[in-house]
Amino acid sequence: MPKMKTKASAKKRFTLTGTGKLKRKHAYHSHILTKKTIKQKRNLAYTDTVAKCDEPRILEMLIK
């Protein structure tokens, strides 16, 4: 049986931290930035962690 492949979309969007949590980026930070406030754009630039309930599905996509 062949090896399971990692989902390329998940590979591009998520990274594992040293403690095993999943890091993600915020949405809405790629275009139409003129109408967004500086505070909103600054907060969207930072990374966040994935919710606990979503972690198993994402880890399955990453085959970790």
For each residue, the residues with C-beta under 8 A, 3 or more apart:
1:
2:
3:
4: 63
5: 63
6: 10 11 61 62 63
7: 10 11 61 62
8: 11 12
9: 12 13 61
10: 6 7 13 14 58 61 62
11: 6 7 8 14 62
12: 8 9
13: 9 10 24 25
14: 10 11 22 23 24 50 58 62
15: 22 23
16: 20 21 22 23 62 64
17: 20 21 22 23 49
18:
19:
20: 16 17
21: 16 17 49 50 55
22: 14 15 16 17 49 50 55 58 59
23: 14 15 16 17 47 48 49 50
24: 13 14 47 48 49 50
25: 13 29 47 48
26: 29 43 44 45 46 47 48
27: 44
28: 36 44
29: 25 26 33 41 44 45
30:
31:
32: 35 36
33: 29 36 41
34:
35: 32
36: 28 32 33 40 41 44
37: 40 41
38: 41 42
39: 42 43
40: 36 37 43 44
41: 29 33 36 37 38 44 45
42: 38 39 45 46
43: 26 39 40 46
44: 26 27 28 29 36 40 41
45: 26 29 41 42
46: 26 42 43
47: 23 24 25 26
48: 23 24 25 26
49: 17 21 22 23 24
50: 14 21 22 23 24 54 55 58
51: 54 55
52: 55
53:
54: 50 51 57 58
55: 21 22 50 51 52 58 59
56: 59 60
57: 54 60 61
58: 10 14 22 50 54 55 61 62
59: 22 55 56 62 64
60: 56 57 63
61: 6 7 9 10 57 58
62: 6 7 10 11 14 16 58 59
63: 4 5 6 60
64: 16 59
